[in-house]
Amino acid sequence: MEKESFKQECTRQLLNYFELLNYFELLKKNKLNTGLKHRVQGFINAGEFLGIITRSEAISLMDETHFSVFGITNEQRTARKAEIKAVRSGHEDSIFDIPAIERLVKR
């Protein structure tokens, strides 16, 4: 398999996974089948093992695809989810010091 066709297939699989993940989050259902995630990870690992793609190229593909679906980096999304979790658990009230319209813009 050629490198470019492998990268295109990785991007297609990642895009499919991230779009489904985004869809399930919008529905407030956090139970996406982990089989799809493991399949994508296995495909990328196989490409690394066969020398078709390097780890840094795989990470770059994941980051680019993640940004195209969510509009934010994975690190930003992880931080936002942690902030929401802290607010829900009652440990963080400072989020309410910021007007809601400003919190919405920061997304």
Biopython code that builds the backbone (N, CA, C, O; Angstrom):
import numpy as np
from Bio.PDB.StructureBuilder import StructureBuilder

atoms = [
    (1, "MET", "N", (0.857, -1.179, 0.000)),
    (1, "MET", "CA", (0.000, 0.000, 0.000)),
    (1, "MET", "C", (0.900, 1.238, 0.000)),
    (1, "MET", "O", (1.881, 1.311, 0.739)),
    (2, "GLU", "N", (0.555, 2.175, -0.817)),
    (2, "GLU", "CA", (1.331, 3.406, -0.887)),
    (2, "GLU", "C", (1.071, 4.282, 0.327)),
    (2, "GLU", "O", (0.017, 4.209, 0.959)),
    (3, "LYS", "N", (2.050, 5.104, 0.632)),
    (3, "LYS", "CA", (1.956, 5.966, 1.807)),
    (3, "LYS", "C", (0.767, 6.919, 1.731)),
    (3, "LYS", "O", (0.035, 7.073, 2.709)),
    (4, "GLU", "N", (0.571, 7.553, 0.593)),
    (4, "GLU", "CA", (-0.515, 8.527, 0.462)),
    (4, "GLU", "C", (-1.885, 7.870, 0.560)),
    (4, "GLU", "O", (-2.793, 8.419, 1.184)),
    (5, "SER", "N", (-2.042, 6.701, -0.049)),
    (5, "SER", "CA", (-3.332, 6.021, 0.043)),
    (5, "SER", "C", (-3.586, 5.542, 1.472)),
    (5, "SER", "O", (-4.726, 5.532, 1.936)),
    (6, "PHE", "N", (-2.516, 5.145, 2.167)),
    (6, "PHE", "CA", (-2.665, 4.757, 3.569)),
    (6, "PHE", "C", (-3.090, 5.962, 4.409)),
    (6, "PHE", "O", (-3.981, 5.846, 5.251)),
    (7, "LYS", "N", (-2.469, 7.098, 4.190)),
    (7, "LYS", "CA", (-2.834, 8.312, 4.926)),
    (7, "LYS", "C", (-4.275, 8.720, 4.644)),
    (7, "LYS", "O", (-4.991, 9.144, 5.551)),
    (8, "GLN", "N", (-4.698, 8.595, 3.402)),
    (8, "GLN", "CA", (-6.085, 8.928, 3.054)),
    (8, "GLN", "C", (-7.059, 8.009, 3.781)),
    (8, "GLN", "O", (-8.093, 8.463, 4.273)),
    (9, "GLU", "N", (-6.734, 6.720, 3.852)),
    (9, "GLU", "CA", (-7.608, 5.778, 4.547)),
    (9, "GLU", "C", (-7.618, 6.052, 6.050)),
    (9, "GLU", "O", (-8.666, 5.956, 6.690)),
    (10, "CYS", "N", (-6.464, 6.390, 6.616)),
    (10, "CYS", "CA", (-6.402, 6.770, 8.038)),
    (10, "CYS", "C", (-7.293, 7.983, 8.293)),
    (10, "CYS", "O", (-8.069, 8.006, 9.248)),
    (11, "THR", "N", (-7.174, 8.972, 7.444)),
    (11, "THR", "CA", (-7.971, 10.187, 7.594)),
    (11, "THR", "C", (-9.458, 9.864, 7.485)),
    (11, "THR", "O", (-10.262, 10.395, 8.250)),
    (12, "ARG", "N", (-9.827, 9.005, 6.548)),
    (12, "ARG", "CA", (-11.226, 8.625, 6.380)),
    (12, "ARG", "C", (-11.759, 7.931, 7.638)),
    (12, "ARG", "O", (-12.855, 8.241, 8.103)),
    (13, "GLN", "N", (-10.986, 6.998, 8.181)),
    (13, "GLN", "CA", (-11.416, 6.272, 9.372)),
    (13, "GLN", "C", (-11.484, 7.194, 10.585)),
    (13, "GLN", "O", (-12.426, 7.118, 11.375)),
    (14, "LEU", "N", (-10.490, 8.062, 10.733)),
    (14, "LEU", "CA", (-10.497, 9.009, 11.852)),
    (14, "LEU", "C", (-11.676, 9.969, 11.738)),
    (14, "LEU", "O", (-12.344, 10.259, 12.731)),
    (15, "LEU", "N", (-11.925, 10.454, 10.547)),
    (15, "LEU", "CA", (-13.041, 11.367, 10.318)),
    (15, "LEU", "C", (-14.363, 10.694, 10.681)),
    (15, "LEU", "O", (-15.213, 11.301, 11.331)),
    (16, "ASN", "N", (-14.531, 9.467, 10.269)),
    (16, "ASN", "CA", (-15.733, 8.706, 10.596)),
    (16, "ASN", "C", (-15.881, 8.558, 12.111)),
    (16, "ASN", "O", (-16.965, 8.762, 12.658)),
    (17, "TYR", "N", (-14.792, 8.203, 12.780)),
    (17, "TYR", "CA", (-14.840, 8.014, 14.233)),
    (17, "TYR", "C", (-15.151, 9.329, 14.955)),
    (17, "TYR", "O", (-16.031, 9.366, 15.815)),
    (18, "PHE", "N", (-14.442, 10.400, 14.614)),
    (18, "PHE", "CA", (-14.650, 11.679, 15.300)),
    (18, "PHE", "C", (-16.036, 12.253, 15.029)),
    (18, "PHE", "O", (-16.636, 12.856, 15.919)),
    (19, "GLU", "N", (-16.554, 12.076, 13.812)),
    (19, "GLU", "CA", (-17.904, 12.561, 13.519)),
    (19, "GLU", "C", (-18.947, 11.806, 14.338)),
    (19, "GLU", "O", (-19.893, 12.410, 14.843)),
    (20, "LEU", "N", (-18.780, 10.493, 14.472)),
    (20, "LEU", "CA", (-19.690, 9.715, 15.310)),
    (20, "LEU", "C", (-19.573, 10.124, 16.770)),
    (20, "LEU", "O", (-20.578, 10.231, 17.472)),
    (21, "LEU", "N", (-18.352, 10.352, 17.223)),
    (21, "LEU", "CA", (-18.125, 10.784, 18.601)),
    (21, "LEU", "C", (-18.809, 12.121, 18.854)),
    (21, "LEU", "O", (-19.451, 12.306, 19.888)),
    (22, "ASN", "N", (-18.675, 13.043, 17.928)),
    (22, "ASN", "CA", (-19.315, 14.348, 18.040)),
    (22, "ASN", "C", (-20.834, 14.208, 18.039)),
    (22, "ASN", "O", (-21.515, 14.883, 18.812)),
    (23, "TYR", "N", (-21.368, 13.350, 17.191)),
    (23, "TYR", "CA", (-22.806, 13.114, 17.113)),
    (23, "TYR", "C", (-23.342, 12.562, 18.440)),
    (23, "TYR", "O", (-24.374, 13.018, 18.932)),
    (24, "PHE", "N", (-22.642, 11.587, 19.011)),
    (24, "PHE", "CA", (-23.083, 11.008, 20.277)),
    (24, "PHE", "C", (-23.008, 12.023, 21.413)),
    (24, "PHE", "O", (-23.854, 12.018, 22.307)),
    (25, "GLU", "N", (-22.002, 12.891, 21.381)),
    (25, "GLU", "CA", (-21.901, 13.931, 22.409)),
    (25, "GLU", "C", (-23.033, 14.932, 22.279)),
    (25, "GLU", "O", (-23.561, 15.408, 23.283)),
    (26, "LEU", "N", (-23.411, 15.255, 21.048)),
    (26, "LEU", "CA", (-24.518, 16.178, 20.841)),
    (26, "LEU", "C", (-25.830, 15.586, 21.346)),
    (26, "LEU", "O", (-26.713, 16.315, 21.799)),
    (27, "LEU", "N", (-25.952, 14.270, 21.266)),
    (27, "LEU", "CA", (-27.142, 13.596, 21.772)),
    (27, "LEU", "C", (-27.071, 13.354, 23.283)),
    (27, "LEU", "O", (-27.993, 12.792, 23.875)),
    (28, "LYS", "N", (-25.974, 13.782, 23.890)),
    (28, "LYS", "CA", (-25.734, 13.582, 25.324)),
    (28, "LYS", "C", (-25.624, 12.101, 25.679)),
    (28, "LYS", "O", (-25.959, 11.693, 26.791)),
    (29, "LYS", "N", (-25.161, 11.316, 24.738)),
    (29, "LYS", "CA", (-24.917, 9.898, 24.984)),
    (29, "LYS", "C", (-23.422, 9.667, 24.861)),
    (29, "LYS", "O", (-22.845, 9.876, 23.794)),
    (30, "ASN", "N", (-22.806, 9.245, 25.923)),
    (30, "ASN", "CA", (-21.353, 9.062, 25.928)),
    (30, "ASN", "C", (-20.955, 7.619, 25.635)),
    (30, "ASN", "O", (-19.815, 7.230, 25.892)),
    (31, "LYS", "N", (-21.861, 6.839, 25.112)),
    (31, "LYS", "CA", (-21.594, 5.415, 24.902)),
    (31, "LYS", "C", (-21.399, 5.082, 23.433)),
    (31, "LYS", "O", (-22.253, 4.443, 22.817)),
    (32, "LEU", "N", (-20.290, 5.510, 22.877)),
    (32, "LEU", "CA", (-19.941, 5.144, 21.507)),
    (32, "LEU", "C", (-19.248, 3.791, 21.558)),
    (32, "LEU", "O", (-18.440, 3.539, 22.452)),
    (33, "ASN", "N", (-19.551, 2.945, 20.630)),
    (33, "ASN", "CA", (-18.946, 1.621, 20.575)),
    (33, "ASN", "C", (-17.427, 1.745, 20.484)),
    (33, "ASN", "O", (-16.913, 2.369, 19.555)),
    (34, "THR", "N", (-16.712, 1.165, 21.427)),
    (34, "THR", "CA", (-15.254, 1.281, 21.442)),
    (34, "THR", "C", (-14.604, 0.425, 20.362)),
    (34, "THR", "O", (-13.415, 0.582, 20.085)),
    (35, "GLY", "N", (-15.362, -0.472, 19.750)),
    (35, "GLY", "CA", (-14.808, -1.305, 18.690)),
    (35, "GLY", "C", (-14.288, -0.488, 17.529)),
    (35, "GLY", "O", (-13.242, -0.812, 16.965)),
    (36, "LEU", "N", (-14.998, 0.568, 17.160)),
    (36, "LEU", "CA", (-14.559, 1.426, 16.060)),
    (36, "LEU", "C", (-13.247, 2.128, 16.417)),
    (36, "LEU", "O", (-12.340, 2.226, 15.590)),
    (37, "LYS", "N", (-13.158, 2.607, 17.640)),
    (37, "LYS", "CA", (-11.928, 3.267, 18.099)),
    (37, "LYS", "C", (-10.753, 2.295, 18.031)),
    (37, "LYS", "O", (-9.672, 2.653, 17.565)),
    (38, "HIS", "N", (-10.967, 1.079, 18.491)),
    (38, "HIS", "CA", (-9.889, 0.084, 18.491)),
    (38, "HIS", "C", (-9.492, -0.313, 17.070)),
    (38, "HIS", "O", (-8.323, -0.585, 16.797)),
    (39, "ARG", "N", (-10.471, -0.343, 16.175)),
    (39, "ARG", "CA", (-10.164, -0.668, 14.783)),
    (39, "ARG", "C", (-9.279, 0.400, 14.149)),
    (39, "ARG", "O", (-8.318, 0.084, 13.447)),
    (40, "VAL", "N", (-9.607, 1.661, 14.399)),
    (40, "VAL", "CA", (-8.803, 2.760, 13.862)),
    (40, "VAL", "C", (-7.395, 2.727, 14.462)),
    (40, "VAL", "O", (-6.404, 2.896, 13.751)),
    (41, "GLN", "N", (-7.320, 2.507, 15.773)),
    (41, "GLN", "CA", (-6.009, 2.422, 16.421)),
    (41, "GLN", "C", (-5.187, 1.273, 15.847)),
    (41, "GLN", "O", (-3.989, 1.421, 15.606)),
    (42, "GLY", "N", (-5.831, 0.132, 15.630)),
    (42, "GLY", "CA", (-5.133, -1.018, 15.058)),
    (42, "GLY", "C", (-4.637, -0.758, 13.652)),
    (42, "GLY", "O", (-3.542, -1.184, 13.286)),
    (43, "PHE", "N", (-5.439, -0.060, 12.862)),
    (43, "PHE", "CA", (-5.044, 0.272, 11.497)),
    (43, "PHE", "C", (-3.804, 1.163, 11.508)),
    (43, "PHE", "O", (-2.863, 0.954, 10.744)),
    (44, "ILE", "N", (-3.825, 2.154, 12.384)),
    (44, "ILE", "CA", (-2.676, 3.065, 12.480)),
    (44, "ILE", "C", (-1.445, 2.321, 12.991)),
    (44, "ILE", "O", (-0.342, 2.518, 12.482)),
    (45, "ASN", "N", (-1.632, 1.466, 13.996)),
    (45, "ASN", "CA", (-0.506, 0.685, 14.522)),
    (45, "ASN", "C", (0.080, -0.242, 13.460)),
    (45, "ASN", "O", (1.296, -0.424, 13.397)),
    (46, "ALA", "N", (-0.779, -0.827, 12.627)),
    (46, "ALA", "CA", (-0.302, -1.687, 11.546)),
    (46, "ALA", "C", (0.540, -0.881, 10.555)),
    (46, "ALA", "O", (1.580, -1.347, 10.089)),
    (47, "GLY", "N", (0.084, 0.320, 10.241)),
    (47, "GLY", "CA", (0.846, 1.178, 9.343)),
    (47, "GLY", "C", (2.204, 1.537, 9.916)),
    (47, "GLY", "O", (3.193, 1.599, 9.187)),
    (48, "GLU", "N", (2.254, 1.773, 11.225)),
    (48, "GLU", "CA", (3.531, 2.052, 11.879)),
    (48, "GLU", "C", (4.435, 0.823, 11.843)),
    (48, "GLU", "O", (5.629, 0.924, 11.558)),
    (49, "PHE", "N", (3.854, -0.334, 12.134)),
    (49, "PHE", "CA", (4.628, -1.580, 12.148)),
    (49, "PHE", "C", (5.206, -1.894, 10.772)),
    (49, "PHE", "O", (6.346, -2.346, 10.662)),
    (50, "LEU", "N", (4.426, -1.655, 9.731)),
    (50, "LEU", "CA", (4.878, -1.939, 8.366)),
    (50, "LEU", "C", (5.788, -0.852, 7.809)),
    (50, "LEU", "O", (6.319, -0.991, 6.707)),
    (51, "GLY", "N", (5.968, 0.217, 8.553)),
    (51, "GLY", "CA", (6.849, 1.297, 8.112)),
    (51, "GLY", "C", (6.224, 2.210, 7.077)),
    (51, "GLY", "O", (6.931, 2.949, 6.393)),
    (52, "ILE", "N", (4.906, 2.167, 6.955)),
    (52, "ILE", "CA", (4.214, 3.020, 5.982)),
    (52, "ILE", "C", (4.077, 4.435, 6.526)),
    (52, "ILE", "O", (4.105, 5.407, 5.771)),
    (53, "ILE", "N", (3.930, 4.541, 7.822)),
    (53, "ILE", "CA", (3.701, 5.837, 8.461)),
    (53, "ILE", "C", (4.485, 5.865, 9.770)),
    (53, "ILE", "O", (4.646, 4.839, 10.432)),
    (54, "THR", "N", (4.965, 7.044, 10.133)),
    (54, "THR", "CA", (5.671, 7.180, 11.406)),
    (54, "THR", "C", (4.685, 7.591, 12.496)),
    (54, "THR", "O", (3.563, 8.005, 12.203)),
    (55, "ARG", "N", (5.103, 7.476, 13.738)),
    (55, "ARG", "CA", (4.234, 7.854, 14.854)),
    (55, "ARG", "C", (3.897, 9.345, 14.787)),
    (55, "ARG", "O", (2.754, 9.730, 15.033)),
    (56, "SER", "N", (4.874, 10.181, 14.458)),
    (56, "SER", "CA", (4.613, 11.619, 14.388)),
    (56, "SER", "C", (3.634, 11.949, 13.258)),
    (56, "SER", "O", (2.811, 12.853, 13.404)),
    (57, "GLU", "N", (3.712, 11.231, 12.139)),
    (57, "GLU", "CA", (2.754, 11.440, 11.053)),
    (57, "GLU", "C", (1.349, 11.011, 11.480)),
    (57, "GLU", "O", (0.362, 11.662, 11.138)),
    (58, "ALA", "N", (1.271, 9.910, 12.230)),
    (58, "ALA", "CA", (-0.030, 9.433, 12.718)),
    (58, "ALA", "C", (-0.647, 10.447, 13.681)),
    (58, "ALA", "O", (-1.841, 10.737, 13.602)),
    (59, "ILE", "N", (0.161, 10.979, 14.580)),
    (59, "ILE", "CA", (-0.334, 11.977, 15.528)),
    (59, "ILE", "C", (-0.794, 13.226, 14.785)),
    (59, "ILE", "O", (-1.817, 13.820, 15.125)),
    (60, "SER", "N", (-0.034, 13.618, 13.776)),
    (60, "SER", "CA", (-0.401, 14.787, 12.975)),
    (60, "SER", "C", (-1.734, 14.563, 12.262)),
    (60, "SER", "O", (-2.577, 15.459, 12.230)),
    (61, "LEU", "N", (-1.929, 13.375, 11.693)),
    (61, "LEU", "CA", (-3.202, 13.052, 11.038)),
    (61, "LEU", "C", (-4.358, 13.111, 12.036)),
    (61, "LEU", "O", (-5.416, 13.662, 11.736)),
    (62, "MET", "N", (-4.150, 12.542, 13.221)),
    (62, "MET", "CA", (-5.199, 12.551, 14.242)),
    (62, "MET", "C", (-5.542, 13.976, 14.651)),
    (62, "MET", "O", (-6.716, 14.326, 14.775)),
    (63, "ASP", "N", (-4.515, 14.798, 14.861)),
    (63, "ASP", "CA", (-4.744, 16.181, 15.282)),
    (63, "ASP", "C", (-5.483, 16.983, 14.204)),
    (63, "ASP", "O", (-6.416, 17.724, 14.511)),
    (64, "GLU", "N", (-5.070, 16.835, 12.958)),
    (64, "GLU", "CA", (-5.717, 17.565, 11.861)),
    (64, "GLU", "C", (-7.175, 17.151, 11.706)),
    (64, "GLU", "O", (-8.052, 17.996, 11.526)),
    (65, "THR", "N", (-7.426, 15.855, 11.775)),
    (65, "THR", "CA", (-8.787, 15.354, 11.615)),
    (65, "THR", "C", (-9.655, 15.775, 12.792)),
    (65, "THR", "O", (-10.809, 16.164, 12.611)),
    (66, "HIS", "N", (-9.104, 15.697, 13.991)),
    (66, "HIS", "CA", (-9.834, 16.113, 15.192)),
    (66, "HIS", "C", (-10.233, 17.578, 15.077)),
    (66, "HIS", "O", (-11.371, 17.940, 15.376)),
    (67, "PHE", "N", (-9.305, 18.414, 14.647)),
    (67, "PHE", "CA", (-9.580, 19.843, 14.514)),
    (67, "PHE", "C", (-10.646, 20.102, 13.449)),
    (67, "PHE", "O", (-11.494, 20.979, 13.616)),
    (68, "SER", "N", (-10.603, 19.338, 12.354)),
    (68, "SER", "CA", (-11.590, 19.559, 11.288)),
    (68, "SER", "C", (-13.004, 19.202, 11.740)),
    (68, "SER", "O", (-13.967, 19.798, 11.257)),
    (69, "VAL", "N", (-13.150, 18.245, 12.653)),
    (69, "VAL", "CA", (-14.478, 17.848, 13.128)),
    (69, "VAL", "C", (-14.957, 18.728, 14.270)),
    (69, "VAL", "O", (-16.089, 19.209, 14.249)),
    (70, "PHE", "N", (-14.101, 18.944, 15.271)),
    (70, "PHE", "CA", (-14.520, 19.643, 16.491)),
    (70, "PHE", "C", (-14.222, 21.145, 16.474)),
    (70, "PHE", "O", (-14.819, 21.897, 17.244)),
    (71, "GLY", "N", (-13.315, 21.587, 15.614)),
    (71, "GLY", "CA", (-12.978, 23.005, 15.548)),
    (71, "GLY", "C", (-12.037, 23.465, 16.644)),
    (71, "GLY", "O", (-11.724, 24.652, 16.741)),
    (72, "ILE", "N", (-11.582, 22.527, 17.473)),
    (72, "ILE", "CA", (-10.614, 22.817, 18.533)),
    (72, "ILE", "C", (-9.632, 21.653, 18.591)),
    (72, "ILE", "O", (-9.917, 20.561, 18.100)),
    (73, "THR", "N", (-8.470, 21.901, 19.198)),
    (73, "THR", "CA", (-7.485, 20.832, 19.317)),
    (73, "THR", "C", (-7.936, 19.825, 20.368)),
    (73, "THR", "O", (-8.828, 20.100, 21.169)),
    (74, "ASN", "N", (-7.316, 18.679, 20.350)),
    (74, "ASN", "CA", (-7.639, 17.639, 21.321)),
    (74, "ASN", "C", (-7.353, 18.115, 22.747)),
    (74, "ASN", "O", (-8.114, 17.817, 23.667)),
    (75, "GLU", "N", (-6.262, 18.849, 22.927)),
    (75, "GLU", "CA", (-5.912, 19.367, 24.253)),
    (75, "GLU", "C", (-6.969, 20.351, 24.752)),
    (75, "GLU", "O", (-7.357, 20.315, 25.919)),
    (76, "GLN", "N", (-7.434, 21.236, 23.854)),
    (76, "GLN", "CA", (-8.475, 22.199, 24.235)),
    (76, "GLN", "C", (-9.765, 21.484, 24.599)),
    (76, "GLN", "O", (-10.436, 21.854, 25.563)),
    (77, "ARG", "N", (-10.111, 20.464, 23.831)),
    (77, "ARG", "CA", (-11.343, 19.724, 24.094)),
    (77, "ARG", "C", (-11.251, 18.964, 25.425)),
    (77, "ARG", "O", (-12.218, 18.918, 26.185)),
    (78, "THR", "N", (-10.095, 18.378, 25.696)),
    (78, "THR", "CA", (-9.888, 17.662, 26.952)),
    (78, "THR", "C", (-9.992, 18.617, 28.129)),
    (78, "THR", "O", (-10.607, 18.285, 29.142)),
    (79, "ALA", "N", (-9.398, 19.804, 28.008)),
    (79, "ALA", "CA", (-9.465, 20.802, 29.079)),
    (79, "ALA", "C", (-10.897, 21.271, 29.300)),
    (79, "ALA", "O", (-11.330, 21.451, 30.438)),
    (80, "ARG", "N", (-11.626, 21.467, 28.213)),
    (80, "ARG", "CA", (-13.022, 21.909, 28.317)),
    (80, "ARG", "C", (-13.889, 20.849, 28.992)),
    (80, "ARG", "O", (-14.737, 21.168, 29.826)),
    (81, "LYS", "N", (-13.669, 19.584, 28.622)),
    (81, "LYS", "CA", (-14.435, 18.504, 29.233)),
    (81, "LYS", "C", (-14.115, 18.380, 30.722)),
    (81, "LYS", "O", (-15.006, 18.106, 31.527)),
    (82, "ALA", "N", (-12.842, 18.583, 31.093)),
    (82, "ALA", "CA", (-12.454, 18.534, 32.511)),
    (82, "ALA", "C", (-13.104, 19.685, 33.280)),
    (82, "ALA", "O", (-13.532, 19.512, 34.422)),
    (83, "GLU", "N", (-13.176, 20.853, 32.652)),
    (83, "GLU", "CA", (-13.817, 22.009, 33.285)),
    (83, "GLU", "C", (-15.309, 21.744, 33.509)),
    (83, "GLU", "O", (-15.849, 22.058, 34.570)),
    (84, "ILE", "N", (-15.958, 21.174, 32.518)),
    (84, "ILE", "CA", (-17.383, 20.853, 32.634)),
    (84, "ILE", "C", (-17.596, 19.807, 33.725)),
    (84, "ILE", "O", (-18.546, 19.907, 34.503)),
    (85, "LYS", "N", (-16.727, 18.816, 33.786)),
    (85, "LYS", "CA", (-16.842, 17.775, 34.802)),
    (85, "LYS", "C", (-16.665, 18.356, 36.200)),
    (85, "LYS", "O", (-17.365, 17.961, 37.133)),
    (86, "ALA", "N", (-15.728, 19.297, 36.346)),
    (86, "ALA", "CA", (-15.506, 19.935, 37.648)),
    (86, "ALA", "C", (-16.724, 20.742, 38.077)),
    (86, "ALA", "O", (-17.097, 20.731, 39.250)),
    (87, "VAL", "N", (-17.338, 21.433, 37.143)),
    (87, "VAL", "CA", (-18.530, 22.223, 37.452)),
    (87, "VAL", "C", (-19.673, 21.299, 37.858)),
    (87, "VAL", "O", (-20.389, 21.573, 38.821)),
    (88, "ARG", "N", (-19.838, 20.219, 37.129)),
    (88, "ARG", "CA", (-20.923, 19.277, 37.441)),
    (88, "ARG", "C", (-20.744, 18.623, 38.805)),
    (88, "ARG", "O", (-21.723, 18.348, 39.497)),
    (89, "SER", "N", (-19.509, 18.378, 39.186)),
    (89, "SER", "CA", (-19.270, 17.725, 40.474)),
    (89, "SER", "C", (-19.324, 18.714, 41.634)),
    (89, "SER", "O", (-19.265, 18.312, 42.796)),
    (90, "GLY", "N", (-19.436, 20.003, 41.326)),
    (90, "GLY", "CA", (-19.586, 21.022, 42.364)),
    (90, "GLY", "C", (-18.281, 21.534, 42.938)),
    (90, "GLY", "O", (-18.289, 22.284, 43.914)),
    (91, "HIS", "N", (-17.149, 21.140, 42.343)),
    (91, "HIS", "CA", (-15.857, 21.573, 42.869)),
    (91, "HIS", "C", (-15.373, 22.895, 42.287)),
    (91, "HIS", "O", (-14.431, 23.494, 42.804)),
    (92, "GLU", "N", (-16.000, 23.341, 41.238)),
    (92, "GLU", "CA", (-15.532, 24.544, 40.552)),
    (92, "GLU", "C", (-16.707, 25.475, 40.305)),
    (92, "GLU", "O", (-17.573, 25.193, 39.477)),
    (93, "ASP", "N", (-16.729, 26.582, 41.029)),
    (93, "ASP", "CA", (-17.802, 27.561, 40.856)),
    (93, "ASP", "C", (-17.346, 28.799, 40.093)),
    (93, "ASP", "O", (-18.171, 29.619, 39.690)),
    (94, "SER", "N", (-16.045, 28.939, 39.894)),
    (94, "SER", "CA", (-15.533, 30.159, 39.266)),
    (94, "SER", "C", (-16.011, 30.320, 37.829)),
    (94, "SER", "O", (-15.996, 31.431, 37.299)),
    (95, "ILE", "N", (-16.428, 29.251, 37.198)),
    (95, "ILE", "CA", (-16.923, 29.346, 35.831)),
    (95, "ILE", "C", (-18.133, 30.267, 35.758)),
    (95, "ILE", "O", (-18.373, 30.904, 34.732)),
    (96, "PHE", "N", (-18.899, 30.339, 36.853)),
    (96, "PHE", "CA", (-20.098, 31.165, 36.857)),
    (96, "PHE", "C", (-19.788, 32.646, 37.080)),
    (96, "PHE", "O", (-20.681, 33.488, 36.986)),
    (97, "ASP", "N", (-18.526, 32.965, 37.374)),
    (97, "ASP", "CA", (-18.119, 34.363, 37.482)),
    (97, "ASP", "C", (-18.035, 35.018, 36.109)),
    (97, "ASP", "O", (-18.082, 36.243, 35.997)),
    (98, "ILE", "N", (-17.911, 34.211, 35.075)),
    (98, "ILE", "CA", (-17.836, 34.706, 33.702)),
    (98, "ILE", "C", (-19.248, 34.695, 33.123)),
    (98, "ILE", "O", (-19.931, 33.674, 33.202)),
    (99, "PRO", "N", (-19.703, 35.809, 32.541)),
    (99, "PRO", "CA", (-21.049, 35.840, 31.946)),
    (99, "PRO", "C", (-21.197, 34.724, 30.891)),
    (99, "PRO", "O", (-20.244, 34.389, 30.188)),
    (100, "ALA", "N", (-22.381, 34.173, 30.803)),
    (100, "ALA", "CA", (-22.642, 33.040, 29.903)),
    (100, "ALA", "C", (-22.293, 33.365, 28.457)),
    (100, "ALA", "O", (-21.778, 32.506, 27.741)),
    (101, "ILE", "N", (-22.562, 34.579, 28.019)),
    (101, "ILE", "CA", (-22.272, 34.935, 26.626)),
    (101, "ILE", "C", (-20.771, 34.881, 26.362)),
    (101, "ILE", "O", (-20.353, 34.501, 25.268)),
    (102, "GLU", "N", (-19.959, 35.254, 27.341)),
    (102, "GLU", "CA", (-18.501, 35.187, 27.175)),
    (102, "GLU", "C", (-18.018, 33.746, 27.201)),
    (102, "GLU", "O", (-17.089, 33.397, 26.472)),
    (103, "ARG", "N", (-18.632, 32.897, 28.029)),
    (103, "ARG", "CA", (-18.250, 31.489, 28.055)),
    (103, "ARG", "C", (-18.553, 30.840, 26.718)),
    (103, "ARG", "O", (-17.796, 29.992, 26.247)),
    (104, "LEU", "N", (-19.659, 31.236, 26.108)),
    (104, "LEU", "CA", (-20.052, 30.681, 24.829)),
    (104, "LEU", "C", (-19.056, 31.080, 23.736)),
    (104, "LEU", "O", (-18.724, 30.271, 22.870)),
    (105, "VAL", "N", (-18.586, 32.315, 23.780)),
    (105, "VAL", "CA", (-17.645, 32.816, 22.781)),
    (105, "VAL", "C", (-16.302, 32.105, 22.909)),
    (105, "VAL", "O", (-15.631, 31.875, 21.904)),
    (106, "LYS", "N", (-15.899, 31.754, 24.135)),
    (106, "LYS", "CA", (-14.603, 31.113, 24.354)),
    (106, "LYS", "C", (-14.530, 29.724, 23.763)),
    (106, "LYS", "O", (-13.429, 29.219, 23.541)),
    (107, "ARG", "N", (-15.637, 29.097, 23.503)),
    (107, "ARG", "CA", (-15.623, 27.756, 22.927)),
    (107, "ARG", "C", (-14.964, 27.829, 21.622)),
    (107, "ARG", "O", (-14.831, 26.813, 20.940)),
]
sb = StructureBuilder()
sb.init_structure("model")
sb.init_model(0)
sb.init_chain("A")
sb.init_seg("    ")
for serial, (resi, resn, name, xyz) in enumerate(atoms, 1):
    if name == "N":
        sb.init_residue(resn, " ", resi, " ")
    sb.init_atom(name, np.array(xyz, "f"), 0.0, 1.0, " ", f" {name:<3s}", serial, name[0])
structure = sb.get_structure()
